[in-house]
Amino acid sequence: MAARVSLGRTALIAGSVGAACCAATLIDAAAAPRAALDSWLAAYAFWLGVCLGCLGWLMTFHAGKARWIVVSRRLLEGLAATVPPLAVLFVPIALGLRHIFPWATAAAPSGEEASLLAFRNAYLRVPFFLSRAVAYFALWTLLGHLLLRWSVLQDDRGGPAPTAWQRRLSGFGLVALAITGTFAAFDWMMSLEPDWISTTFGFYFLSGAMMGGLALFVLLLALADRRGLLGDPLRPSHWHNLGKLLFATLCFWAYIAFTQYLLIWIADKPVEVRWYVTRTGGGWGGVAIALVVLHFAFPFFVLLSRDFKRRRGPLAATGIWLLLVHYLDVYWIVMPATYRAGPAPRWTDLLAAVGIGGLVLAYAAWRLDGHSFVPAGDPYLDESLAYERS
Amino acid sequence: MRRWIVAEFAAPETSLEAARRLRASGLTGLDLHSPFPIEGSDEALGLRPSPIPGAVLCGGLIGAGFGYWLQWFCNAHDFPINVGGRPLQSAPAFVPIVFELGVLFGSAAAFFGMFVAARLPRLHHPVFEADGFRSASVDRFWLSASLGPGDDPEHVRARLADLGALRVEIVPEENP
């Protein structure tokens, strides 16, 4: 029987800091609703993406029958099960719809415009919008909860049955996550500028989210490994695999982001290109270039090195770096809808990011508290512990 | 005349251990011949890191640079055509070709770099003449080393036998 991990203190500290920062942001929202809620939405989209990314990776590993990951999987399960606090933290957005989304207050169009925009007006209607949100949260919560629950069940019971359930659920879950994640991105970020439509947008957001989720996982795994929570330290081959996956998602994000940009840029249609005109001109132009260099080019060349990927410290540093640039990416998606001239950093940006992150991580720590930190009952645990590849 | 010594082993572990010992005793030109890749053989043989990744990086960068230059030369420099007022040098539109040529040159560098690193197209090596060497592609693990003028073949033969070799052969270089 593996040692049970005690994360109560971590949960308490992260939770108190998170709650305090969230409260401060929400108090400010009473005075300056638009500005504070924009900060909130950017931070929310960042953390939601990161958690969905963890859920996506967890299901990918199950569906792909990955064995090397098993020893480190419990942390990923904890992070993937953090949708419930995110559902609660969605409430300020739901209450402040009319401050954030222009379609929530627009007068109903009439005449020819009404027939042209019939579908959009039906889709972006407040009750339908909110019921979709409830459905997304229900599905994500169920997926994350079941995967963690079965894994914990296996700790005590052993046997291969929970592994089979996890694999079966994950195949279906990945498809469901891709579809709901796409629509959530449409609802909560693309509809900030309801005239603008890009079918790639959902994938664009999710590709960054997969990278961010993996970056958070790698960072926390490195911390847990240093504290000795995993028993024996992970082998260079484990880190190497995680580094390779970071590299792959980094390239995938760049590929999707560039595809969306190129298609819109080359067609040059006024309705489509406006989104990029705002985001590559004025004060946002520098941010766009920073994204190309810091989100893609620099980490790309750093992660090319094999020795770099096989070591814990450098990979943890890469995790921090990629989380920061992923926040910049989300910020660059969300904020120009309000601040068209250029970035206007506000103290609530930081508070909301720390606040929501604190609560999410506290919830993950609370869920993992008192359980073994490695899936002790998994039939592939020994194989994972001995994993070695050059 | 150059000579090689080849030894047959029944298991990958014993062949790796023998390679380590022989290397420690100063023999050079060690190589392993096995039906499948053996984990840890690079370390046991003391191989230097492969030059292929560096070659691929260079190839990729050269290809990408060439791709950009080619499009700039054709579209903006040598034969500029104004298409609907679009800029002649349109970097975003050049990117797909830059990427493709980077991949093409990178994989070509990997392919031909592999040829050079593996000393292809050399098709034959004297050690292949050793009796029973054919089992290296079936179920046995062979270790080969080149013998210098100062090495005593009988001494090395005895050491290999001690290390668990099933049989040991000395192969001379063929006369052309």
Chai-1 contact restraints between the chains, C-beta under 6 A:
chainA,res_idxA,chainB,res_idxB,connection_type,confidence,min_distance_angstrom,max_distance_angstrom,comment,restraint_id
A,L262,B,P92,contact,1.0,0.0,6.0,A-B,restraint_1
A,W265,B,P92,contact,1.0,0.0,6.0,A-B,restraint_2
